[in-house]
């Protein structure tokens, strides 16, 4: 495509999706999705799609065809035991599809690939169809079909500016004669004038005219011709084709004044529909039915999209670690660091105390873990006692009977002990009582 803004927008979306890893997840018995490691399909989708093509190039090709033509087809090479051996993208512009229907609602397609190497037919079960905005799930239209008029206008605008600079004198003007000029003389004058003064390389030269000829300048101010406003308007149209924030292809149109807001708009309205279409196709074609029943699914790892800098990445994962949502080793692994020696751990704190107004009870949820105790809600007799690991302790009841201890007693720390020892020493020096 010879429209720079269009090419930049297409490359931006395709490269962003291609740079994201695809994870294979499995839902555990507790309903928590966990990543599955050492699966050949994950390596195929993130490292090497086939013997010639990297996974990045493969995903980039899929996204470009999906945007331009509304669908992208992939041939799946399988072994005899139905194991996926390799995946090959098929250019959508070379694919023709005949759609047949049963009863007007159920569709199936016959695919013919007309490439430079020849014509080939494919069965539906051998292809993976990443598709969007389709009525039958087989065929679709993309930007090339839906925005033909806008793209033609952009090409015309580019050609007009190109011709203005390459074919016209700068400034553009008209040569006039006071008397009639014979056709052969007029043709000779045109030829000499074009050779001497036309084109960007001849701009600024002084005109030498024979008797009876005069030169009249014609204004070609870009502002008067509205070329600048037309170009800005076209940038907005191209951004809307891709559902892009316009600032990503036009720096003067920064609507949000925030990279975070731009990235959020970019992800929600541009990337998310593409990722969903891609994921749906992968889950349909690359998973066995038994794996689907067991809770396996593919998904894109989108954690890095909203993180613009290393500092933001540290802050984002650091917050997860401080809240106890990821372990210390998981936090290190996000930055490519190895696990620590010894046991992994999760950071917790005692800052939260839960009070139940109806029962008058208070609980410290993290005390059982951080203090080595198990908070089970059973009464141990002394609510201030922290028991060893695997032995239950009771809840904290603020309203005790007369004579019973109230709440949790403050444990003496090193500073309290040091202050107490210093006080006793001062009293002895003054002859006082050390008790």
N, C-alpha and C positions, 0 to 999 in steps of 0.2 A: 504493500500500500504506500503510495507516494504522498500521503498527507502526514506531515511530521507529527502533529498532535494526536492523530488517530493511531499511528504506529507506537507512539510513546504510551498512550493509554492501554493499548493491547498488550504491550510488553510488560507494563507495570503489573497488570492483573495476572497475566500468565506466569511471570517470574515469581510473584509473591506466593501463588498457590504451589508452584513447583518446588519452592524452597521449604515447604512445610513437610514434616514427617507424617507418615500414616502409621497409626498404632493398631495392633490387634488386641482387643480387650475381651475379657470374659467376666460375666457377672457372677460373683461368688454366691454362696448359699445365704449370706447376710444381705444380698442385694447390692453389694459394692462392686463397681466395675474395676478390675485390676488388669494391668498390661500383661500380655503373654510374650515371652521372650523366645528367641531361637526358633522362629517360624520362617520357613523359606519364602513364604509369600510376603512377609514384612521386608525381608532383604530385597526381594524383587521390586517392591514398590518404593523403596528408599535408596537402593544402591544401584542395582543393575537389572533393568527390565528384560533385556535379552542379551545375546552374545555381542551385539553391536551398539546398543543404545543404553545410555545411563538412565536411571530413574528420573533424574531432573529433566532431561530432554523429553522423556516420555510424558510426564505430567504436563510439561509446558505445551507439548503438541496437542494433548487432549483438551486443555483449557482454551487454546486458540481456536480449535475447530468448534468447540462448544459455543464460544462467543460469536464467531463469524457465521456459522452455519446452523446453530441451534442444536447440534448433536455431534458426538465423537464416537467412532466405532473402533473397537480393539479386537484383534484376533487372539484367542486364547489357545495356546498350544498345550495339549494335555498328554500325559502318558497313558498307558493301557489301564492303569488302576485309578484313572480320573484325577491324577495329581497334576497340578499346574506346573508346567515346565518353563514357560516364557510367555510374555505378552508383547504384541506388536500393534502399534497404532496404524490405522488405515485412514488416509486423507479423505475427508468428507467430500471434497469437490470431485473426487473420482468415483464416488459411490452412488449408484442408482438403486432405488428400492421400489418394488412392486408390492402394494399392500392389498391383501385379501381379507375378507371378513366372513364370519359366521353369524347369521342372524342380525347383522347390523351393529353389533356391540363388541364382538370378540374379533381381534385382529391378529394377523401374522404377516410377516414380510419375507420376500425373496430378494436377497442382496446380490448385486453384481458389481464387482470392482473392476473398473476400466482404467488401468494404469498404463504407463509407458511400456511395461513388461508384458502386457497382454490383458485379457479379460478373464476374471475368475469369479466363480459363484461360491457363496458361503451359506451354510445353514445357520438358522437363528441361534441354536444352542452353542455354536462355536464363537459367537460374538458377544462382546460386552458393549452395551449402548448407553453412553452417558448423554442424557437428553434433558431438555428444558422446554417448557411452553409447547407441549405437544397435545394434540387431540386424541391420538391413537397409541401413543407410547412408542411409536416406531419412527415417524418422520417429524420434522420441526423446521422452523425458520429462525434464522439468526439475524445479526446486525446487517449483513450484506443484503438480505431480502427486505427487512423491515425498514431500513433507512436508506434505500437506494437514492431517493431524491436529494436527501441531505448530503450524501457523499458526492453525488454528481455536482451539487452546488459548491462544495468545498474544493473539488478538482477544478471547476471553472474559475473560482476565485484565485486559486494558485496559478493557473495558466494565464489569467489576466494580468496579474502582477508580474509574472515572468516576461510576458510579451511587452508590457509597459517599459520594462527596463532594458530588454534586449533589442527591441525593434524601433523604439522612438528616440528622437533627439531629446536631450535634457537641458533646458526645459523644452517640452513639446511645443511646436509652433507651426505656422503656415507660411509658405512662400507665395507671394502675390505678384501679378504682372499687370501693368497698366494697359497693355495691348494684347491682342490674341497671339498665341504662340503655336507654331506649327507642331503637329503631333510628333514628328521625328525629333524636333528640338526639345519638346517637353519630355520625351522618353530619355533623352540624353541627360537633361538636367536632373531628372529623378535618379538616374543611375549614379551620376556624379555626387549628388547630394547624399544619397544613401551610403555611398562608399566613404565619403569624407566625414560625415557628421552623425550618422545613425549608430546606435549601440552604446553600451555603457563605457566602452573603451574610448569613444570619441567625444564623450560629454565634456562640455566646457570649452570646446574649440571656438575660435572666432570665425564668424561667417563672412565670406566674401561673395557679394552678389553683383551681377552685371547690371548694366543700365536698364531701368524699367522694372527691375525686380525689387521687392521689399519683403521683409520678414516680420510676421506678426506672432507674438508669443501667446500661447494658450496655457492657462494656469492648470497645473496638475498637482495642486496641494493635496496630500493624502487626507488631511482633515476635511477639505471641501468635498472630496470624492467619497468620504466616509469609509475609506479602506480600513482604518484602524478600528472603528466601531464594528465593522463587518467581521473582522478577524476575531475580535473579542466575543462577538455573538456566536461565531462558529465554534470557538473553544468551549463555550457553554453547551452548545448542542452536542458536541462530541463527548463531553463529560456525562451528559444525561444518557447517551447511548449505553454507556458502561455502568451507570449508576455510581459514578465516581464523585467525590467532593471536587469541585472545580479547581480548588487550590492545588491539587496534585499535578495538574497540567498547566496551571496558569497562576503564577506566584502573586499577581496583582489582585486576585479574587479571593484572598484569604478571609473567609466568612467568619470563622470561629476564633482566629487568633490563638489557636492552641493545637499543637500536634496531637495531643491526646484526643481531643474532640474530632479532629480530622480522621484519625485512625479508627475511632469508634464508628463514625459514619461509613468509612471505607469497609470495615468488617461487616457491619449489620446489613447494609443495603447492596453492596457489591460482592464481597467474598462469600458471605454465608450461603446465599442461594446456590452458588457454584459448588461449594464444598458439600452441601447437602445432596446435590445431584450426583456428584462424584461418589460419595459414600454409599448412596443407595444402589448405584450400579455395582460397586465392588462387593457389597454385602450380598447382592443377588447372585452374582456370577462366580465369585471366588471362595464362597463358603459352601460346605456341604449342608444338606438339610439337617443332618444329625448335629452338626456344629451350631446351626441356628437354634435348634431346640435346646442345646446345652448353654446358650447364653453368649456365644461368641459374636463379635461384631467389629468392624473396622471404623476408625474415626481419625480425623486429622488432629494433630497436636497444634492448637492455636494459641498456646500460652504466650508465645513470643510476639504476637502481632501488636499487642497493646504496650509493649515495653520498648520505648524509643532509645534508651541509653542503658549502659551497664549499671549506672546508679539506680535507675528505675527498676531494673531487674533484681538487684540486690534488695531494694526496699520491698518489692512485691513478694519475693520468696522469703525474705526475712520476716515479714508480717505473718506468713503462714507458719513459719517455725516458732515464732514467739507465741502464737495462739495454740500451739500444740497440734496443728493439723498435719504437719510433716515432721519426720524425724531429722536428727542432725545429719545423718548420712545422706538422706534424701536431699537435704538442703545443699550439701557439698556436691552431690552428683549433678545438680542443676547447672553447676559452673565447671564441670569436667574434672572435679577433684575426686580422689579415691576415698573409700571408706576409712574411718578412723580405726586404729587398732583397739581391739576389745569390743564390748557390747555396744550396740547402737542405743540411742535413748531419745525420748521425746521431752521437750521442755514444757513444764507445767508451773503454775504459780498458785498461791493460796489467796489470791485477791478476791475471789468470789465466795460469798456466804449466802446460802439460800434460806430465806425465812418464810415459813408457812403460817400465815395469820390465823387460819382456822384451827390449827392444832397447837400453835404457840411453839413450834419446833424450828430449829435452825440446823443446817447441815453445811459442811465444808466438803464439796465433792472431791477436790483434789487431795485432801488430807490422807486418804487411804493409800494413794500411789506415792506421793512425795514423801510421806512420813513412814512408809512401809507398813501401813495398816489397811484394812479392808473395811470400808464403810458399808455396812449391810443393813443398818436400821435397827439392829437388835440392841437391847440394853445390857451393857456390861457391868452395871452397878455404879461405876464412877464415870460420868460423862466427860470429865476432864482428863481421863487417862488415855494416852496413846498406846495402843497395844502393839506387839510385834506383828510381823507380816503373817497373813493367813489367819489371824485371830480378830474377830469382829469387835468393833467399838460402837457405842451407842450414839444417839443424836444428842444435841446440846439443847437443853430445855431451860429457858431463862427464868421461868417461874417455879422455883423450888420450894419445898416445904421448909419451915423454920428449922434452923440448925444445919441445913445442907449447904454445900458449897455452891456458889453461883457462877455459871459460865466457865470459861477456860482460864486457869491461872497463868500468869505471865511467867514463862521460864526465864531464869536468870541467865544473862549472857556474860561474856567475858568482861565487858565494860562495867556492868553492875558489880561483878566480883572485885575488879580492880579498885573501884571507888570505895567499896566496903573495907577492903584491906588498908587503903590509904587513910580512911577515917580512924580506924583503930590505931594505926601508927601515930597519927597526930595526937590522939588522946593520951597515949602512953608518954609521949614527950612532954606533955603539959601536966602530967601527973593525974590525969583523969581516969575514969573507968573504961576499960576496953570492951565491956559487954555491950 
